[in-house]
Amino acid sequence: MSPTFKALSHPQYRRYLIAQLSTGIGFWMMRLAQDWIVLDLTGGSGIAVGIATALQFIPFLIVTPWAGVLADRFSRRTLMIVAHVGLTLSALALLVAVLTGTASVPVLFALAAFTGAMAALDQPARQAMVGELVGEDHLVNAVALNAVAFNLARISGPAIAGILIAGTGIPVVIGAIAAMFAIALGALTSLHVIRPVHRAGQTRPTFAQGWAFLRSRPDLIFILGLVFGVAMFGLNFQLTTALMTTQEFGGDAASLGILSTFLALGSLVGSLLAARRIVVRLRLVVGSALAFSTATLIAGLMPTWGLFGLALPFAGLTAMTFTTAAQSYLQLGTPDHLRGRVMGIYAMLFFAGTPIGAPLIGWLSDLFGPRVGLIGGGIGALLTVAIMTAWLMRHRARNRASIETTITFAPDDTQPIPR
């Protein structure tokens, strides 16, 4: 089997990946369908769509850290099944509301928040379970293939929903969403690898234990800091691409769609390249963060729509290289019994960057133009790399100094004598 797809040699992982792809397609279809219904109900209110989007992602900030604790305390497969039952019920509830004419903005907001909560419950268990299915040897490849599935879903989900809305109407779209979640649920129930539930007499997994582990690993703290800063400043391309298209280049929705496809294709290629790696080192994470920051700056300097479009695949490729490398490093550096909590913190920081960074980048764009917003995001990501690298170097220097002060030497200066 090709090195790019070697994790697929595990039958259990193949079923898991089917669930991943189905869930991703359903989730991105759900986002577009909910936004479309909200626009229809409010007469085109952008504020209402923004609230609906925020309600889908705010649960990631609140739920994921505690979902990580649950992923280390209970069967990760069971948590994922519970989350997918919730996602399926959410889609069915939306379908009933549309068919009965009871769909309203408050109902849409409530369902958006519930969908986000179920996705947040699923996130840490889904990421932590990969190691159970493929083992340490194929973990890097499996994490990269997860990114491939994510990008395929991000490309195909909105496209499928848009075609169905235009051709058949919203009820058929929502029915298809429920079907995608149900397919994922069926794939998950067929899995046989089940992590042992926390046994009586053992220390109950807590969030504090996960945080204590991270405090003992400055390299993992460094990775998490990079993820938060780069996501906050740089991973806002849905916003910056839209602003560049409409305000800087005078483009329309078709132009935006083409640029979004270029970005997504670059991300897909980055995921496939990452799947060929066997080992992920700290320098790859740092190098890819620098490359992404630079690609963002270059994209912001492009003078025409065509050149901007040519720059976007490189931004997508480097972004996916960074996020895949960071997640792989975290997973490989974390023991299995702590992996759920660490990945819960990772998911919280990753998704926390958007609600903080997007308004900041939008504010800069409103004041000085979309180019400044995009370039400012690249500069912010570069500063994050510089600050976190300086912090890690100082931390390591302090540790070396501490070790040296605990050692004296015998009179002949040949044998160290620990105090």
Residue, then its C-alpha position, 0 to 999 in steps of 0.5 A: m500500500s502507498p505510504t500516503f494511505k498506510a493507515l487504511s490497512h487497519p479495517q477499524y480505521r477505515r470504518y472510522l474514516i468513513a464516519q469522519l467523512s460522513t460527519g464532516i459533509g453533514f456538518w458543512m451542509m448543515r452550516l450552509a442550510q442553517d445560514w440559508i434558512v436564517l437569511d430567508l427568515t430575516g430577509g437577509s440579515g447578516i447579523a442573524v447569520g453571524i449569530a447562528t455561526a457563533l452559536q455553532f462554534i461557541p460550544f467548542l470553547i466551553v464543552t471541549p475541555w470537559a469533553g476531553v475529560l470524558a474521553d479519558r474517563f469513558s469509552r471514546r467510541t460510546l461518546m462519539i455514538v452519543a454525539h452522533v445520535g445528537l447530531t442526527l436528532s438535530a437534523l431531524a428536528l430542523l426537518v420537522a420544523v421546516l415541514t411543519g412551518t414552525a421554523s423560526v429564528p429562535v428555533l434555528f439559534a437553539l438548533a445551531a447551539f445544540t449542533g455545536a455542542m454535539a460536535a464539541l462533545d465528539q471532537p476530543a474523543r474522535q481525535a484521541m481515538v485514532g491511536e487506539l485504531v492504528g497504533e503509534d507507528h501509523l498515528v502520524n499518517a492517520v492524523a493526516l488522513n483525518a485532515v484529508a477527510f476534513n478538507l474533502a468534506r469542507i469542499s464537497g459539503p457546501a457544494i452538495a448543499g448548494i446544488l440540492i437547495a437550488g434543485t430540490g429545496i431545503p427539506v431534501v437538503i436537511g434529509a440528506i444531512a440527517a442521512m449523512f449523520a446516520i451513516a456515520l453513526g452506523a460506521l461507529t457502531s460497527l467498530h470493535v476497538i473500545r477503550p476500557v472504561h475507567r475502573a473502580g479504585q483508579t484515580r478518576p481522570t480530571f482536567a487538572q491532571g491534564w493541565a499538570f501534565l502539560r505544565s511538565r512538558p514545555d514543548l507541548i505548551f509551546i505547540l499549544g501557544l503556536v496553535f492559538g496564536v496562528a489560528m487567531f491571526g492567520l486562520n481567518f481566510q473565510l473572512t479575509t478572502a471574502l473581503m479581498t474579493t469584494q472590496e479590493f478586486g470588486g468580485d462577486a459570489a462566483s469569484l469568491g467561490i473560485l478563490s475558496t476552491f483554490l484555498a481548499l485544494g491547497s489544503l487538500v494537497g497539504s494534507l496528502l503530503a503530510a500523510r507521507r511523513i513518518v516522523v514529526r519533529l518540533r522544527l517541522v511545526v515551527g517551520s510550517a508556522l513560519a511558512f504559513s505566516t509568510a504565505t499569508l503576507i505574500a497573499g496580502l501583497m498580490p496586486t490582482w485577483g489572478l495573482f491573489g488566487l495563485a497565492l491561496p493554494f500555498a497558504g492552504l498547503t502551509a496552513m494544513t502542514f502546520t495544523t497536521a504537524a502540530q496535532s501529530y506532535l501533540q498526540l505522539g507526545t501524550p500518553d493514551h490515558l491523557r490524550g483526550r484531555v490534551m486534545g480537548i485543550y487543543a480543540m478549545l484553543f484552536f477554535a478560540g482563535t476565530p471568535i477573537g481574531a476574526p473581529l480584530i482582523g475585520w476591524l483592521s480591514d474596515l479601518f485600513g482596507p482588506r489588504v492591511g487586515l490580511i497582512g496584519g494577520g500574517i504579521g500577528a502569526l509571525l510575532t506568535v512564532a517569535i514570542m513562543t520560540a523565545w519563551l521556549m528557549r528561555h525555559r530551556a536555558r533556565n532548566r540547563a542552568s538549574i541542572e548545572t548548579t546541582i553538580t560539583f566536581a571532584p578535585d581532579d575535575t574528572q568525576p561529577i558528584p551530584r549533590 
